[in-house]
Amino acid sequence: MQNYLERATILVEALPYIQKYNGKTIVIKYGGNAMSSSGLLEAVMDDLVLLSLVGVRVVVVHGGGPEIDDILQKLGKKSRFVNGLRYTDQETMDIVQMVLCGRVNKNLVDTIGRRGGRALGLCGLDGSLLRAKQFKLADGSDIGLVGDITHVDPSPVLDALEGGYIPVISTIAQGIDGNTIYNVNADTAASKIAIALKATKLILLTDIRGLLRDPQDETTLISEVRAGEVPALVEEGIISGGMIPKLDCCMESVQQGVLDALILDGRVPHSILVEMLTDKGAGTMILP
């Protein structure tokens, strides 16, 4: 009987949050460790299905770096990175498109379906959802077919949501500067899509607890950051390396109308539900 009472208490605690997010759109960028572990994959998909069933309009934007690396290795092609970005020649782009739009996207759609949800796979080419020009590094270096998103047409995503589906989006884009297809950063794509959809929340799943004051100590989690505080945190070295572009994406989204953005630990089962439907919360929230 005690277990049932505990479950009932949890449901009652979740009720105001279900009411808060009912009918609202949230965009979740999914990748990293949460994608590579089958147990975590199922936990994340269960979270998404539950949120969808209680009336939250869930949009998934996914990466697939480990899967791309795996296929490139099997083909004997070495991955090359410039300033943390994958150098993408035409052969690599063909593999990126095949892996992201095919294997990874459809596996996620299949898993959501098997967990009781309804998902629809999309890529940035569908309905010209994502359009981009060639991305250049600050020093002008060319990193191949990597795109800088110039336009998002949310119509295909809105159509899927209206049909009761969870849109699952792979991040390649239609080039506007030639007959080209570009590989685009999944965090950036998630932020741009969240802005275009006027989403309530953007969640970036990562491989760490969130923004840490001491990177070696997970108890030093910074639970909330205002966008105006970010430059000082960068100067202090608290925000550094790969966390800088993630914070940039979060800042852009909240400055362009998304109510809040969250960097969340994808290694923790059901971290999305803990964040959205309980008093506890998790990760680092970025506010305007």
C-alpha positions as CSV (number, residue, x, y, z in Angstrom):
1,M,0.0,0.0,0.0
2,Q,2.9,2.3,0.8
3,N,4.2,2.1,-2.8
4,Y,0.8,3.0,-4.2
5,L,0.6,6.1,-1.9
6,E,4.1,7.2,-3.0
7,R,3.1,6.9,-6.6
8,A,-0.1,8.8,-6.0
9,T,1.9,11.6,-4.2
10,I,4.3,11.8,-7.2
11,L,1.3,12.1,-9.6
12,V,-0.3,14.9,-7.5
13,E,3.1,16.7,-7.4
14,A,3.3,16.5,-11.2
15,L,-0.3,17.8,-11.8
16,P,0.5,21.5,-11.7
17,Y,3.4,21.0,-14.1
18,I,1.3,19.0,-16.5
19,Q,-1.2,21.8,-16.4
20,K,1.6,24.4,-17.0
21,Y,3.0,22.6,-20.0
22,N,-0.2,21.3,-21.6
23,G,-0.4,22.6,-25.1
24,K,3.1,24.1,-24.9
25,T,6.0,23.3,-27.3
26,I,9.3,22.0,-26.0
27,V,12.3,21.3,-28.1
28,I,14.8,18.6,-27.0
29,K,18.2,18.2,-28.5
30,Y,19.1,14.5,-28.1
31,G,22.6,13.0,-28.5
32,G,25.7,12.0,-26.7
33,N,25.8,9.3,-24.1
34,A,22.0,9.2,-23.7
35,M,21.8,8.1,-27.4
36,S,24.6,5.4,-27.2
37,S,23.2,3.5,-24.2
38,S,20.1,1.3,-25.0
39,G,18.8,1.7,-21.4
40,L,19.1,5.5,-21.5
41,L,17.6,5.6,-25.0
42,E,14.5,3.8,-23.8
43,A,14.3,6.0,-20.7
44,V,14.4,9.2,-22.8
45,M,11.9,7.9,-25.3
46,D,9.5,6.9,-22.4
47,D,9.8,10.5,-21.1
48,L,9.0,11.9,-24.5
49,V,6.0,9.6,-25.0
50,L,4.6,10.4,-21.5
51,L,5.0,14.2,-22.1
52,S,3.2,13.8,-25.4
53,L,0.4,11.8,-24.0
54,V,-0.3,14.5,-21.3
55,G,-0.6,17.2,-24.0
56,V,3.0,18.6,-24.3
57,R,4.0,19.3,-27.9
58,V,7.4,17.5,-28.0
59,V,9.9,18.1,-30.8
60,V,13.2,16.1,-30.9
61,V,16.3,17.3,-32.7
62,H,19.0,14.7,-32.8
63,G,22.7,14.4,-33.6
64,G,24.6,11.2,-34.3
65,G,28.3,11.8,-34.0
66,P,29.3,8.4,-32.6
67,E,27.3,6.6,-35.2
68,I,28.9,8.7,-38.0
69,D,32.4,8.0,-36.5
70,D,31.6,4.2,-36.4
71,I,30.6,4.1,-40.1
72,L,33.6,6.2,-41.2
73,Q,35.9,3.9,-39.2
74,K,34.4,0.8,-40.9
75,L,35.0,2.5,-44.3
76,G,38.6,3.3,-43.3
77,K,38.0,7.0,-43.4
78,K,39.5,9.0,-40.5
79,S,37.4,11.7,-38.8
80,R,39.0,15.2,-38.8
81,F,38.0,18.0,-36.5
82,V,38.8,21.7,-36.7
83,N,38.1,23.7,-33.6
84,G,35.7,20.9,-32.4
85,L,33.8,20.9,-35.7
86,R,33.8,17.9,-38.0
87,Y,35.5,18.7,-41.3
88,T,33.0,17.5,-43.9
89,D,34.1,16.7,-47.4
90,Q,31.6,15.4,-50.0
91,E,32.3,11.7,-49.1
92,T,31.8,12.4,-45.4
93,M,28.6,14.5,-46.2
94,D,27.2,11.5,-48.0
95,I,27.8,9.3,-45.0
96,V,26.4,12.0,-42.6
97,Q,23.2,12.2,-44.6
98,M,22.9,8.4,-44.8
99,V,23.4,7.9,-41.1
100,L,21.5,10.9,-39.7
101,C,18.5,10.8,-42.0
102,G,18.4,7.0,-42.3
103,R,19.7,4.8,-39.5
104,V,19.6,7.2,-36.5
105,N,16.4,9.0,-37.4
106,K,14.4,5.9,-38.1
107,N,15.7,4.0,-35.1
108,L,14.4,6.8,-32.9
109,V,11.1,6.9,-34.7
110,D,10.8,3.1,-34.3
111,T,11.7,3.2,-30.6
112,I,9.1,5.9,-29.8
113,G,6.5,3.8,-31.6
114,R,7.5,0.7,-29.6
115,R,7.1,2.7,-26.4
116,G,3.6,3.7,-27.2
117,G,4.1,7.0,-29.0
118,R,3.6,8.3,-32.5
119,A,6.6,9.8,-34.2
120,L,7.4,11.2,-37.6
121,G,10.9,11.4,-38.9
122,L,12.0,14.6,-40.7
123,C,15.3,16.1,-41.9
124,G,16.2,19.6,-42.6
125,L,15.6,19.1,-46.3
126,D,11.9,18.2,-45.9
127,G,9.8,21.2,-46.8
128,S,13.0,23.3,-46.8
129,L,12.8,23.1,-43.0
130,L,16.5,24.2,-42.6
131,R,18.4,26.3,-45.1
132,A,22.0,27.3,-44.7
133,K,25.1,28.8,-46.2
134,Q,28.6,27.6,-45.8
135,F,30.0,28.1,-42.3
136,K,33.4,29.8,-42.0
137,L,35.6,29.9,-38.9
138,A,36.5,33.3,-37.4
139,D,39.9,33.1,-39.2
140,G,38.2,32.3,-42.5
141,S,39.2,28.7,-42.5
142,D,37.1,26.3,-44.6
143,I,35.8,23.2,-42.9
144,G,34.0,21.8,-45.9
145,L,30.2,21.2,-46.1
146,V,29.3,22.5,-42.7
147,G,26.4,24.9,-42.7
148,D,25.4,28.1,-40.9
149,I,21.6,28.1,-40.7
150,T,20.1,31.2,-42.3
151,H,16.4,30.3,-42.3
152,V,14.0,27.9,-40.5
153,D,10.5,27.1,-42.0
154,P,8.7,25.4,-39.1
155,S,5.7,24.4,-41.3
156,P,6.6,20.7,-41.6
157,V,7.1,20.5,-37.8
158,L,3.9,22.3,-37.1
159,D,2.0,20.0,-39.4
160,A,3.4,16.9,-37.6
161,L,2.5,18.3,-34.2
162,E,-1.0,19.1,-35.4
163,G,-1.3,15.5,-36.5
164,G,-0.5,14.3,-33.1
165,Y,3.1,13.2,-33.9
166,I,6.4,13.7,-32.2
167,P,8.6,15.2,-34.9
168,V,12.1,13.7,-34.9
169,I,14.5,15.9,-36.9
170,S,17.9,15.1,-38.3
171,T,20.2,18.1,-38.8
172,I,21.2,18.5,-42.4
173,A,20.3,21.6,-44.3
174,Q,19.6,22.8,-47.9
175,G,22.3,25.1,-49.2
176,I,21.3,28.5,-50.4
177,D,24.7,29.2,-52.0
178,G,24.8,26.4,-54.5
179,N,23.4,22.9,-55.2
180,T,24.7,21.7,-51.8
181,I,23.6,19.9,-48.7
182,Y,25.2,20.9,-45.4
183,N,25.9,19.2,-42.1
184,V,24.8,21.6,-39.3
185,N,25.4,21.5,-35.6
186,A,22.5,19.9,-33.7
187,D,22.6,22.3,-30.7
188,T,22.4,25.3,-33.1
189,A,19.6,23.6,-35.1
190,A,17.6,22.9,-31.9
191,S,18.0,26.5,-30.8
192,K,16.9,27.9,-34.2
193,I,14.0,25.5,-34.4
194,A,12.9,26.4,-30.9
195,I,12.9,30.1,-31.8
196,A,10.9,29.5,-35.0
197,L,8.3,27.4,-33.2
198,K,8.0,30.0,-30.4
199,A,8.7,27.1,-28.0
200,T,8.3,27.5,-24.2
201,K,11.5,25.5,-23.4
202,L,14.7,24.3,-25.0
203,I,16.5,21.3,-23.5
204,L,20.0,20.3,-24.5
205,L,20.9,16.8,-23.3
206,T,24.6,16.5,-22.5
207,D,27.1,14.2,-20.9
208,I,27.5,16.2,-17.7
209,R,25.2,17.5,-14.9
210,G,25.1,21.0,-16.3
211,L,27.3,24.1,-15.9
212,L,29.7,23.4,-13.0
213,R,31.7,26.0,-11.1
214,D,34.4,23.4,-10.7
215,P,34.4,21.0,-13.7
216,Q,35.9,18.2,-11.5
217,D,33.2,18.5,-8.9
218,E,29.6,17.7,-9.8
219,T,28.4,19.1,-6.5
220,T,29.3,22.6,-7.8
221,L,26.3,22.7,-10.2
222,I,25.1,26.2,-11.1
223,S,21.4,25.6,-11.3
224,E,20.4,29.0,-12.8
225,V,22.1,31.5,-15.0
226,R,20.8,34.8,-16.4
227,A,21.9,35.5,-20.0
228,G,23.6,38.7,-18.8
229,E,25.9,36.7,-16.4
230,V,27.4,34.5,-19.1
231,P,30.2,36.9,-20.4
232,A,31.6,37.2,-16.8
233,L,31.4,33.4,-16.4
234,V,33.3,33.0,-19.6
235,E,36.0,35.5,-18.5
236,E,36.4,33.6,-15.2
237,G,36.9,30.3,-17.1
238,I,33.8,28.7,-15.6
239,I,32.3,28.4,-19.0
240,S,34.9,27.1,-21.4
241,G,35.5,24.6,-24.2
242,G,32.5,22.8,-25.6
243,M,30.2,24.5,-23.0
244,I,30.7,27.9,-24.7
245,P,28.7,27.0,-27.9
246,K,26.0,25.3,-25.8
247,L,25.5,28.4,-23.7
248,D,25.6,30.6,-26.9
249,C,22.7,28.5,-28.3
250,C,20.8,28.8,-25.0
251,M,21.3,32.5,-24.8
252,E,20.2,33.1,-28.4
253,S,17.0,31.1,-27.8
254,V,16.0,33.0,-24.6
255,Q,16.9,36.3,-26.1
256,Q,14.6,35.5,-29.1
257,G,11.5,34.5,-27.2
258,V,12.0,31.0,-25.7
259,L,11.1,31.3,-22.1
260,D,13.9,29.3,-20.7
261,A,16.7,26.9,-21.9
262,L,18.2,24.0,-20.0
263,I,21.5,22.1,-20.1
264,L,20.5,18.7,-18.7
265,D,22.4,15.5,-17.9
266,G,21.3,12.9,-20.4
267,R,23.1,10.1,-18.4
268,V,20.5,10.2,-15.7
269,P,17.4,8.1,-16.5
270,H,14.2,10.2,-16.7
271,S,16.1,13.5,-16.1
272,I,13.6,15.2,-18.5
273,L,10.6,14.2,-16.3
274,V,12.5,15.2,-13.1
275,E,13.1,18.6,-14.6
276,M,9.7,19.2,-16.1
277,L,7.2,17.5,-13.7
278,T,8.7,17.7,-10.2
279,D,9.6,20.3,-7.7
280,K,13.2,19.2,-7.7
281,G,14.4,20.2,-11.2
282,A,17.8,19.3,-12.6
283,G,20.6,20.7,-14.7
284,T,21.4,24.4,-15.4
285,M,18.6,26.7,-16.5
286,I,19.4,29.8,-18.7
287,L,16.9,32.6,-18.3
288,P,16.6,35.9,-20.3
